[in-house]
């Protein structure tokens, strides 16, 4: 069993005691450090391997959210711990795993941790059947794993592969039904994307093949679910 290395960050010692007690109850977790402000945390992350950070928001000088803005895309998984609910929506722009309100009960703590443990568990992925797509007057066989994203063109769609683009006689709704739901998600009325092909996340866009694709207002919930996978 893989053990996740955890760092507790909070300016209040009492919060450390509570989280430490919760962590010690979970065999898959190990405490590797305690930090009490953002700068101390940044230095610790440069020195040590950390898998999960339990991060307070309201800290002196630099807040937890300020710290998140300084981290690169390879930062550890972040579980925010705060007494204030008003930062919850903003926090998800920084790709956090969960947002826990203090005082932190063990069941609520475990619910957040399980999101990470489920991601770490190996999953057997069955091979996808090739798709037969109508391109002009011919049928083209395409492996779904080779598709990066689909763009609507009215009664046609553009299917983007790594090195080429196919013009397919199908609507976006028809393609959405064809593509495996475990791998693809609709983020806009005109775009369906492959979850594992996203290069960069943003609150209103994603980047795939160096292209910035918009996220529609009504499809934001799909994006949030995708980021939790």
LUMZA-838078 format. One record per residue: residue number from 0; x negated, z, y negated of N, C-alpha, C in turn. Coordinates in steps of 0.1 Angstrom, whole numbers, plus 5000, padded with zeros to 4 digits. Each point is the difference from the previous one (the first is absolute). Layout:
N
+-----+------+------+------+------+------+------+------+------+------+
: pos :  n_X :  n_Z :  n_Y : ca_X : ca_Z : ca_Y :  c_X :  c_Z :  c_Y :
+-----+------+------+------+------+------+------+------+------+------+
: NUM :    X :    Z :    Y :    X :    Z :    Y :    X :    Z :    Y :
...
+-----+------+------+------+------+------+------+------+------+------+
! end
This chain:
229
+-----+------+------+------+------+------+------+------+------+------+
: pos :  n_X :  n_Z :  n_Y : ca_X : ca_Z : ca_Y :  c_X :  c_Z :  c_Y :
+-----+------+------+------+------+------+------+------+------+------+
:   0 : 4992 : 5000 : 5012 : 5008 : 5000 : 4988 : 4991 : 5000 : 4988 :
:   1 : 5003 : 4991 : 4990 : 4993 : 5000 : 4988 : 5004 : 5011 : 4991 :
:   2 : 4990 : 5007 : 4994 : 5003 : 5011 : 4991 : 4998 : 4995 : 4986 :
:   3 : 5009 : 5002 : 4991 : 5000 : 4996 : 4986 : 4993 : 5011 : 4991 :
:   4 : 4991 : 4996 : 4993 : 4992 : 5009 : 4991 : 5008 : 5001 : 4987 :
:   5 : 5003 : 5013 : 4997 : 5009 : 5003 : 4988 : 4993 : 5007 : 4989 :
:   6 : 5003 : 4996 : 4988 : 4995 : 5007 : 4988 : 5012 : 5005 : 4992 :
:   7 : 4999 : 5013 : 4996 : 5011 : 5006 : 4992 : 4995 : 5001 : 4985 :
:   8 : 5008 : 4995 : 4991 : 4997 : 4999 : 4986 : 5011 : 5007 : 4992 :
:   9 : 4997 : 5012 : 4994 : 5009 : 5007 : 4992 : 4993 : 5010 : 4992 :
:  10 : 5004 : 5002 : 4987 : 4993 : 5010 : 4992 : 5005 : 5014 : 5002 :
:  11 : 5010 : 5002 : 5009 : 5006 : 5013 : 5003 : 4996 : 5004 : 5014 :
:  12 : 4992 : 5011 : 5002 : 4996 : 5004 : 5013 : 5011 : 5002 : 5010 :
:  13 : 5012 : 5005 : 4995 : 5011 : 5003 : 5009 : 5005 : 4987 : 5007 :
:  14 : 4999 : 4989 : 4993 : 5004 : 4987 : 5006 : 4991 : 4996 : 5011 :
:  15 : 4987 : 5004 : 4999 : 4990 : 4997 : 5011 : 5004 : 5008 : 5012 :
:  16 : 5003 : 5013 : 4998 : 5004 : 5009 : 5011 : 5012 : 4994 : 5008 :
:  17 : 5010 : 4996 : 4993 : 5012 : 4994 : 5007 : 4996 : 4988 : 5007 :
:  18 : 4994 : 4990 : 4994 : 4996 : 4988 : 5007 : 4991 : 5002 : 5012 :
:  19 : 4990 : 5009 : 4998 : 4991 : 5003 : 5011 : 5007 : 5005 : 5012 :
:  20 : 5010 : 5009 : 4998 : 5008 : 5006 : 5011 : 5008 : 4989 : 5007 :
:  21 : 5005 : 4990 : 4992 : 5008 : 4989 : 5006 : 4991 : 4991 : 5008 :
:  22 : 4988 : 4997 : 4994 : 4991 : 4990 : 5007 : 4995 : 5006 : 5013 :
:  23 : 4997 : 5013 : 5000 : 4995 : 5007 : 5012 : 5010 : 4999 : 5012 :
:  24 : 5012 : 4998 : 4997 : 5010 : 4999 : 5011 : 5001 : 4986 : 5007 :
:  25 : 4993 : 4990 : 4994 : 5001 : 4987 : 5005 : 4986 : 4996 : 5006 :
:  26 : 5000 : 4998 : 5013 : 4987 : 4997 : 5006 : 4993 : 4987 : 4995 :
:  27 : 5008 : 4991 : 4995 : 4995 : 4987 : 4996 : 4993 : 5001 : 4986 :
:  28 : 5001 : 5011 : 4994 : 4995 : 5002 : 4986 : 4988 : 5010 : 5000 :
:  29 : 4990 : 4997 : 4991 : 4989 : 5009 : 4999 : 4996 : 5001 : 4985 :
:  30 : 4999 : 5012 : 4994 : 4996 : 5002 : 4987 : 4985 : 4998 : 4998 :
:  31 : 4996 : 4991 : 4991 : 4986 : 4998 : 4998 : 4995 : 5004 : 4986 :
:  32 : 5010 : 5004 : 4991 : 4996 : 5005 : 4987 : 5012 : 5004 : 4991 :
:  33 : 4996 : 5008 : 4990 : 5009 : 5005 : 4990 : 4995 : 4996 : 4986 :
:  34 : 5008 : 4994 : 4991 : 4996 : 4997 : 4987 : 5011 : 5006 : 4990 :
:  35 : 4995 : 5003 : 4988 : 5009 : 5007 : 4991 : 5003 : 4992 : 4987 :
:  36 : 4993 : 4988 : 4999 : 5003 : 4991 : 4988 : 4997 : 4986 : 5004 :
:  37 : 5003 : 4990 : 4991 : 4999 : 4986 : 5004 : 4985 : 4996 : 5001 :
:  38 : 4992 : 5005 : 4990 : 4986 : 4995 : 5001 : 4993 : 5005 : 5012 :
:  39 : 5003 : 5013 : 5004 : 4994 : 5005 : 5012 : 5004 : 4992 : 5012 :
:  40 : 5013 : 4995 : 5000 : 5005 : 4992 : 5011 : 4993 : 4986 : 5000 :
:  41 : 4999 : 4994 : 4989 : 4993 : 4987 : 5000 : 4986 : 5001 : 5005 :
:  42 : 4993 : 5010 : 4997 : 4986 : 5002 : 5005 : 5000 : 5002 : 5015 :
:  43 : 5010 : 5008 : 5005 : 5001 : 5003 : 5014 : 5003 : 4987 : 5008 :
:  44 : 5009 : 4992 : 4995 : 5003 : 4988 : 5007 : 4989 : 4990 : 5001 :
:  45 : 4991 : 5000 : 4990 : 4988 : 4992 : 5000 : 4990 : 5005 : 5011 :
:  46 : 5000 : 5013 : 5003 : 4991 : 5005 : 5010 : 5005 : 5001 : 5014 :
:  47 : 5013 : 5002 : 5002 : 5005 : 5003 : 5013 : 5011 : 4990 : 5004 :
:  48 : 5001 : 4999 : 5013 : 5011 : 4991 : 5006 : 5012 : 5009 : 5000 :
:  49 : 5011 : 4995 : 4994 : 5013 : 5007 : 5000 : 5011 : 4990 : 5003 :
:  50 : 5009 : 5004 : 5009 : 5011 : 4992 : 5004 : 5013 : 5002 : 4993 :
:  51 : 5002 : 5013 : 4996 : 5012 : 5004 : 4993 : 4997 : 5010 : 4989 :
:  52 : 5006 : 4997 : 4988 : 4999 : 5010 : 4989 : 5013 : 5005 : 4997 :
:  53 : 5001 : 5013 : 5000 : 5012 : 5007 : 4995 : 4998 : 5003 : 4985 :
:  54 : 5006 : 4993 : 4991 : 4996 : 5000 : 4986 : 5011 : 5005 : 4991 :
:  55 : 4996 : 5010 : 4992 : 5008 : 5006 : 4990 : 5001 : 4990 : 4988 :
:  56 : 5010 : 5000 : 4992 : 5001 : 4991 : 4988 : 4996 : 5008 : 4987 :
:  57 : 5005 : 5011 : 4998 : 4998 : 5008 : 4988 : 4987 : 5008 : 5000 :
:  58 : 4989 : 4994 : 4996 : 4987 : 5006 : 5000 : 4994 : 4999 : 4986 :
:  59 : 4991 : 5009 : 4996 : 4993 : 4999 : 4987 : 4992 : 4987 : 4999 :
:  60 : 4998 : 4996 : 4987 : 4992 : 4988 : 4997 : 5005 : 4987 : 5005 :
:  61 : 4998 : 4998 : 5013 : 5006 : 4988 : 5007 : 5010 : 5004 : 5010 :
:  62 : 5012 : 4994 : 4999 : 5011 : 5002 : 5009 : 4998 : 4993 : 5013 :
:  63 : 5008 : 5003 : 5010 : 4998 : 4993 : 5013 : 5003 : 4985 : 4999 :
:  64 : 5010 : 4997 : 4991 : 5003 : 4986 : 4998 : 4988 : 4993 : 4993 :
:  65 : 4994 : 5007 : 4990 : 4988 : 4994 : 4994 : 4989 : 4997 : 5010 :
:  66 : 4998 : 5009 : 5009 : 4990 : 4999 : 5011 : 5003 : 4987 : 5008 :
:  67 : 5013 : 4998 : 5004 : 5004 : 4989 : 5008 : 4996 : 4987 : 4993 :
:  68 : 5001 : 4999 : 4987 : 4998 : 4988 : 4992 : 4985 : 4996 : 5001 :
:  69 : 4991 : 5010 : 5003 : 4986 : 4997 : 5001 : 4995 : 4996 : 5014 :
:  70 : 5008 : 5002 : 5010 : 4996 : 4997 : 5014 : 5001 : 4986 : 5003 :
:  71 : 4992 : 4995 : 5009 : 5001 : 4986 : 5004 : 5010 : 4998 : 5011 :
:  72 : 5002 : 4988 : 5005 : 5010 : 4997 : 5010 : 4998 : 5006 : 5014 :
:  73 : 4988 : 5005 : 5002 : 4996 : 5006 : 5013 : 5001 : 5015 : 5000 :
:  74 : 5008 : 5006 : 4990 : 5000 : 5014 : 5000 : 5008 : 5006 : 5011 :
:  75 : 4998 : 5013 : 5003 : 5007 : 5006 : 5011 : 5015 : 5000 : 4998 :
:  76 : 5007 : 5003 : 5010 : 5015 : 5001 : 4999 : 5003 : 5012 : 4991 :
:  77 : 5009 : 4999 : 4991 : 5003 : 5010 : 4990 : 5014 : 5006 : 5003 :
:  78 : 5001 : 5013 : 5001 : 5013 : 5007 : 5000 : 5000 : 5009 : 4988 :
:  79 : 5009 : 4996 : 4990 : 5001 : 5008 : 4988 : 5008 : 5013 : 5001 :
:  80 : 4995 : 5010 : 4994 : 5007 : 5013 : 5001 : 5002 : 5005 : 4986 :
:  81 : 5013 : 5002 : 4996 : 5002 : 5004 : 4986 : 5013 : 5008 : 4999 :
:  82 : 5000 : 5008 : 4989 : 5012 : 5008 : 4997 : 5009 : 4992 : 4991 :
:  83 : 4996 : 4988 : 4997 : 5008 : 4992 : 4990 : 5005 : 4987 : 5007 :
:  84 : 5013 : 4998 : 5000 : 5006 : 4988 : 5006 : 4999 : 4988 : 4992 :
:  85 : 4998 : 5001 : 4986 : 5001 : 4989 : 4991 : 4989 : 4989 : 5002 :
:  86 : 4989 : 5004 : 5008 : 4989 : 4990 : 5002 : 5002 : 4992 : 5013 :
:  87 : 5010 : 5003 : 5007 : 5001 : 4994 : 5014 : 5001 : 4985 : 4999 :
:  88 : 5008 : 4994 : 4991 : 5001 : 4985 : 5000 : 4987 : 4994 : 4996 :
:  89 : 4994 : 5005 : 4990 : 4987 : 4994 : 4995 : 4989 : 5001 : 5011 :
:  90 : 5001 : 5011 : 5008 : 4989 : 5002 : 5010 : 4999 : 4989 : 5010 :
:  91 : 5012 : 4994 : 5003 : 5000 : 4990 : 5011 : 4993 : 4987 : 4995 :
:  92 : 4997 : 4998 : 4987 : 4993 : 4989 : 4996 : 4985 : 5001 : 5004 :
:  93 : 4996 : 5012 : 5005 : 4986 : 5001 : 5004 : 4999 : 5001 : 5015 :
:  94 : 5010 : 4995 : 5007 : 5000 : 4999 : 5015 : 4998 : 5013 : 5007 :
:  95 : 5007 : 5010 : 4995 : 4999 : 5013 : 5007 : 5009 : 5000 : 5012 :
:  96 : 4996 : 5009 : 5010 : 5008 : 5001 : 5012 : 5013 : 5007 : 4998 :
:  97 : 4999 : 5011 : 4992 : 5012 : 5008 : 4998 : 4998 : 5009 : 4988 :
:  98 : 5011 : 5006 : 4995 : 5001 : 5008 : 4988 : 5007 : 5013 : 5004 :
:  99 : 4993 : 5011 : 5001 : 5007 : 5013 : 5005 : 5001 : 5009 : 4988 :
: 100 : 5012 : 5006 : 4999 : 5002 : 5010 : 4989 : 4997 : 5014 : 5005 :
: 101 : 4993 : 5007 : 4992 : 4997 : 5014 : 5003 : 5012 : 5009 : 4997 :
: 102 : 5002 : 5011 : 5007 : 4991 : 5005 : 5011 : 5002 : 4992 : 5013 :
: 103 : 4989 : 4998 : 5007 : 4999 : 4990 : 5011 : 5003 : 5007 : 5013 :
: 104 : 5012 : 4997 : 5006 : 5003 : 5005 : 5013 : 4992 : 4993 : 5011 :
: 105 : 4999 : 5006 : 5011 : 4993 : 4993 : 5011 : 5007 : 4988 : 5005 :
: 106 : 5014 : 5000 : 5002 : 5007 : 4988 : 5004 : 4998 : 4988 : 4991 :
: 107 : 5000 : 5003 : 4986 : 4998 : 4989 : 4991 : 4986 : 4995 : 5000 :
: 108 : 4990 : 5009 : 5002 : 4986 : 4996 : 5001 : 4999 : 4991 : 5012 :
: 109 : 5006 : 5004 : 5012 : 4998 : 4993 : 5012 : 5006 : 4986 : 4999 :
: 110 : 5011 : 4999 : 4993 : 5007 : 4987 : 4998 : 4990 : 4990 : 4993 :
: 111 : 4993 : 5005 : 4990 : 4991 : 4992 : 4993 : 4988 : 4996 : 5008 :
: 112 : 4995 : 5010 : 5008 : 4988 : 4997 : 5008 : 5003 : 4990 : 5011 :
: 113 : 5013 : 5001 : 5006 : 5004 : 4991 : 5011 : 5000 : 4986 : 4995 :
: 114 : 5002 : 4997 : 4987 : 4999 : 4986 : 4996 : 4986 : 4994 : 5002 :
: 115 : 4990 : 5009 : 4998 : 4987 : 4995 : 5003 : 4996 : 4999 : 5014 :
: 116 : 5004 : 5011 : 5008 : 4997 : 5000 : 5014 : 5007 : 4988 : 5007 :
: 117 : 5012 : 4996 : 4996 : 5006 : 4989 : 5006 : 4993 : 4987 : 4997 :
: 118 : 4994 : 4999 : 4988 : 4992 : 4988 : 4997 : 4988 : 4999 : 5008 :
: 119 : 4994 : 5012 : 5004 : 4987 : 5001 : 5007 : 5003 : 4997 : 5015 :
: 120 : 5012 : 5002 : 5005 : 5002 : 4998 : 5014 : 4999 : 4986 : 5004 :
: 121 : 4993 : 4996 : 5011 : 4999 : 4986 : 5004 : 5013 : 4995 : 5005 :
: 122 : 5003 : 4988 : 4995 : 5013 : 4993 : 5004 : 4997 : 4987 : 5006 :
: 123 : 5006 : 4998 : 5012 : 4998 : 4987 : 5007 : 5009 : 4990 : 4994 :
: 124 : 4994 : 4990 : 4994 : 5008 : 4989 : 4993 : 5001 : 4988 : 5009 :
: 125 : 5012 : 4996 : 5005 : 5001 : 4989 : 5008 : 4997 : 4987 : 4992 :
: 126 : 4995 : 4990 : 5007 : 4997 : 4987 : 4993 : 5013 : 4994 : 4995 :
: 127 : 4999 : 4994 : 4988 : 5012 : 4993 : 4995 : 5001 : 4986 : 5005 :
: 128 : 5012 : 4996 : 5003 : 5003 : 4986 : 5004 : 4998 : 4990 : 4989 :
: 129 : 4994 : 4989 : 5002 : 4998 : 4990 : 4989 : 5013 : 4995 : 4995 :
: 130 : 5000 : 4997 : 4987 : 5012 : 4995 : 4993 : 4999 : 4985 : 5000 :
: 131 : 5012 : 4993 : 5003 : 5001 : 4986 : 4999 : 5006 : 4997 : 4986 :
: 132 : 4993 : 4995 : 4991 : 5005 : 4998 : 4986 : 5001 : 4985 : 4997 :
: 133 : 5011 : 4996 : 4994 : 5002 : 4986 : 4997 : 4993 : 4996 : 4987 :
: 134 : 4990 : 4992 : 5001 : 4992 : 4995 : 4989 : 5003 : 4985 : 4999 :
: 135 : 5008 : 4996 : 4991 : 5004 : 4986 : 4999 : 5008 : 4996 : 5012 :
: 136 : 4995 : 4990 : 5007 : 5007 : 4994 : 5012 : 4993 : 5006 : 5012 :
: 137 : 4991 : 5009 : 4999 : 4993 : 5005 : 5012 : 5002 : 5015 : 5002 :
: 138 : 4997 : 5006 : 5012 : 5000 : 5014 : 5002 : 4986 : 5005 : 5001 :
: 139 : 4997 : 5010 : 4993 : 4987 : 5006 : 5000 : 5000 : 5014 : 5006 :
: 140 : 4991 : 5003 : 5009 : 4999 : 5013 : 5006 : 4991 : 5008 : 4992 :
: 141 : 5005 : 5012 : 4996 : 4992 : 5009 : 4992 : 5000 : 5014 : 5005 :
: 142 : 4989 : 5006 : 5002 : 4999 : 5014 : 5004 : 5004 : 5009 : 4988 :
: 143 : 5010 : 5009 : 5002 : 5004 : 5009 : 4988 : 4988 : 5008 : 4995 :
: 144 : 4990 : 5003 : 5008 : 4989 : 5008 : 4995 : 4991 : 4992 : 4991 :
: 145 : 5002 : 4987 : 4999 : 4992 : 4992 : 4991 : 5007 : 4998 : 4987 :
: 146 : 5012 : 5005 : 4998 : 5007 : 4998 : 4988 : 4997 : 5011 : 4990 :
: 147 : 4997 : 4997 : 4988 : 4997 : 5010 : 4989 : 5012 : 5003 : 4992 :
: 148 : 5007 : 4989 : 4995 : 5013 : 5003 : 4993 : 5008 : 4987 : 5000 :
: 149 : 5013 : 5002 : 4996 : 5009 : 4988 : 4999 : 5006 : 5000 : 4986 :
: 150 : 5001 : 4989 : 4994 : 5005 : 4998 : 4987 : 5012 : 4991 : 5000 :
: 151 : 5011 : 5004 : 4993 : 5012 : 4992 : 5000 : 4998 : 4988 : 4991 :
: 152 : 5006 : 4988 : 5004 : 5001 : 4988 : 4992 : 5014 : 4994 : 5001 :
: 153 : 5010 : 5009 : 4999 : 5014 : 4995 : 5002 : 5003 : 4999 : 5014 :
: 154 : 5003 : 4987 : 5005 : 5003 : 4998 : 5014 : 4987 : 4998 : 5008 :
: 155 : 4989 : 5002 : 4994 : 4987 : 4999 : 5007 : 4992 : 5013 : 4998 :
: 156 : 4990 : 5002 : 5007 : 4991 : 5011 : 4998 : 4985 : 4995 : 5001 :
: 157 : 4991 : 5007 : 4993 : 4986 : 4998 : 5003 : 4995 : 5011 : 5009 :
: 158 : 4994 : 4997 : 5011 : 4994 : 5010 : 5009 : 4985 : 5000 : 4998 :
: 159 : 4995 : 5011 : 4995 : 4985 : 5000 : 4997 : 4993 : 5006 : 5012 :
: 160 : 4990 : 4992 : 5005 : 4991 : 5004 : 5010 : 4986 : 5002 : 4993 :
: 161 : 4990 : 5004 : 5007 : 4987 : 5003 : 4993 : 4995 : 4989 : 4993 :
: 162 : 5000 : 4988 : 5006 : 4993 : 4988 : 4994 : 5010 : 4988 : 4997 :
: 163 : 5013 : 5003 : 5001 : 5009 : 4989 : 4997 : 5014 : 5005 : 4998 :
: 164 : 5008 : 4991 : 4995 : 5014 : 5004 : 4996 : 5009 : 4989 : 5007 :
: 165 : 5011 : 5005 : 5007 : 5009 : 4991 : 5006 : 5013 : 5000 : 4992 :
: 166 : 5006 : 4988 : 4998 : 5013 : 4999 : 4994 : 5010 : 4999 : 5012 :
: 167 : 5009 : 5010 : 5001 : 5009 : 5002 : 5012 : 5014 : 4998 : 4995 :
: 168 : 5008 : 4992 : 5009 : 5014 : 4998 : 4997 : 5008 : 5012 : 5004 :
: 169 : 5000 : 5011 : 4992 : 5007 : 5012 : 5003 : 5002 : 5008 : 4987 :
: 170 : 5010 : 5008 : 4999 : 5002 : 5009 : 4989 : 4992 : 5013 : 5002 :
: 171 : 4999 : 5007 : 4989 : 4993 : 5014 : 5001 : 5008 : 5009 : 5010 :
: 172 : 5013 : 4999 : 4999 : 5009 : 5009 : 5009 : 4997 : 4996 : 5014 :
: 173 : 4999 : 4987 : 5003 : 4998 : 4995 : 5014 : 4986 : 5005 : 5005 :
: 174 : 4990 : 4999 : 4991 : 4987 : 5004 : 5004 : 4999 : 5016 : 5002 :
: 175 : 5008 : 5007 : 4992 : 5000 : 5014 : 5002 : 5005 : 5004 : 5014 :
: 176 : 5010 : 4993 : 5005 : 5005 : 5002 : 5013 : 4990 : 4996 : 5011 :
: 177 : 4992 : 4990 : 4997 : 4991 : 4995 : 5010 : 4988 : 5009 : 5002 :
: 178 : 4995 : 5006 : 4988 : 4987 : 5007 : 5000 : 5003 : 5014 : 5006 :
: 179 : 4990 : 5006 : 5008 : 5002 : 5013 : 5006 : 5001 : 5011 : 4989 :
: 180 : 5010 : 5008 : 5000 : 5002 : 5010 : 4990 : 4990 : 5011 : 5000 :
: 181 : 4993 : 5001 : 5011 : 4989 : 5010 : 5001 : 4988 : 4997 : 4992 :
: 182 : 4999 : 4987 : 4996 : 4988 : 4995 : 4993 : 5002 : 4995 : 4987 :
: 183 : 5013 : 4995 : 4997 : 5003 : 4994 : 4987 : 5011 : 5007 : 4993 :
: 184 : 4999 : 4999 : 4986 : 5010 : 5007 : 4992 : 5003 : 4991 : 4988 :
: 185 : 5012 : 5000 : 4995 : 5004 : 4992 : 4988 : 4998 : 5009 : 4988 :
: 186 : 4992 : 4996 : 4990 : 4997 : 5007 : 4988 : 5006 : 4995 : 4988 :
: 187 : 5007 : 4988 : 5001 : 5005 : 4993 : 4989 : 5010 : 4990 : 5005 :
: 188 : 5009 : 4995 : 4992 : 5010 : 4990 : 5005 : 4992 : 4987 : 5004 :
: 189 : 4988 : 4998 : 4995 : 4992 : 4988 : 5004 : 4988 : 5002 : 5009 :
: 190 : 4998 : 5013 : 5004 : 4987 : 5002 : 5007 : 5003 : 5010 : 5012 :
: 191 : 4994 : 4996 : 5012 : 4998 : 5008 : 5012 : 4985 : 5001 : 5002 :
: 192 : 4996 : 5013 : 5003 : 4985 : 5001 : 5002 : 4997 : 5007 : 5013 :
: 193 : 4988 : 4997 : 5005 : 4995 : 5007 : 5012 : 4994 : 5013 : 4996 :
: 194 : 5004 : 5011 : 5006 : 4995 : 5013 : 4996 : 4985 : 5002 : 5001 :
: 195 : 4994 : 4994 : 5010 : 4986 : 5003 : 5002 : 4991 : 4990 : 4992 :
: 196 : 5006 : 4992 : 4992 : 4992 : 4990 : 4993 : 4999 : 5004 : 4985 :
: 197 : 5006 : 5011 : 4996 : 5000 : 5005 : 4986 : 4986 : 5004 : 4996 :
: 198 : 4994 : 4995 : 4990 : 4987 : 5003 : 4995 : 5000 : 5011 : 4989 :
: 199 : 5011 : 5001 : 4993 : 5001 : 5009 : 4989 : 5015 : 5004 : 4997 :
: 200 : 5002 : 5013 : 4998 : 5014 : 5004 : 4997 : 5001 : 5003 : 4985 :
: 201 : 5012 : 4998 : 4995 : 5003 : 5004 : 4986 : 5015 : 5003 : 5000 :
: 202 : 5005 : 5007 : 4990 : 5014 : 5004 : 4999 : 5009 : 4989 : 4999 :
: 203 : 4995 : 4988 : 4995 : 5009 : 4989 : 4998 : 4994 : 4987 : 5006 :
: 204 : 4990 : 5001 : 5007 : 4994 : 4988 : 5006 : 4991 : 5004 : 5013 :
: 205 : 4997 : 4990 : 5008 : 4990 : 5001 : 5010 : 4991 : 4988 : 4999 :
: 206 : 4988 : 5001 : 5005 : 4991 : 4989 : 5000 : 4997 : 4996 : 5014 :
: 207 : 5002 : 4987 : 5003 : 4997 : 4994 : 5013 : 4993 : 4986 : 4998 :
: 208 : 4990 : 4997 : 5007 : 4992 : 4988 : 4998 : 4996 : 4998 : 4985 :
: 209 : 4997 : 5011 : 4993 : 4996 : 5000 : 4986 : 5012 : 4996 : 4991 :
: 210 : 5012 : 5000 : 5005 : 5012 : 4996 : 4992 : 5008 : 5013 : 4997 :
: 211 : 5004 : 5002 : 4987 : 5008 : 5012 : 4997 : 5015 : 4996 : 5002 :
: 212 : 5007 : 5007 : 5009 : 5013 : 4997 : 5004 : 5010 : 5010 : 4994 :
: 213 : 5011 : 4997 : 4993 : 5008 : 5010 : 4994 : 5008 : 5008 : 5010 :
: 214 : 5003 : 5012 : 4997 : 5009 : 5008 : 5008 : 5013 : 5002 : 4992 :
: 215 : 5011 : 4995 : 5005 : 5013 : 5001 : 4994 : 5005 : 5014 : 4999 :
: 216 : 5008 : 5003 : 4989 : 5005 : 5013 : 4998 : 5008 : 5005 : 5012 :
: 217 : 5009 : 4991 : 5006 : 5008 : 5004 : 5011 : 4993 : 5001 : 5013 :
: 218 : 4988 : 4995 : 5000 : 4992 : 5000 : 5013 : 4989 : 5011 : 5000 :
: 219 : 5000 : 5009 : 4990 : 4989 : 5010 : 4999 : 5001 : 5010 : 5012 :
: 220 : 5012 : 5002 : 5004 : 5001 : 5009 : 5012 : 4993 : 4995 : 5012 :
: 221 : 5001 : 4986 : 5002 : 4993 : 4994 : 5011 : 4985 : 5002 : 4999 :
: 222 : 4995 : 4999 : 4987 : 4985 : 5002 : 4998 : 4996 : 5014 : 5003 :
: 223 : 5008 : 5010 : 4996 : 4997 : 5014 : 5003 : 4999 : 5002 : 5015 :
: 224 : 5010 : 4995 : 5008 : 5000 : 5001 : 5014 : 4988 : 4993 : 5006 :
: 225 : 4996 : 4989 : 4995 : 4988 : 4993 : 5005 : 4988 : 5008 : 4998 :
: 226 : 4998 : 5006 : 4988 : 4988 : 5008 : 4998 : 4999 : 5013 : 5008 :
: 227 : 5012 : 5004 : 5006 : 5000 : 5012 : 5009 : 4996 : 4996 : 5014 :
: 228 : 5000 : 4987 : 5003 : 4997 : 4997 : 5014 : 4985 : 5003 : 5004 :
+-----+------+------+------+------+------+------+------+------+------+
! end
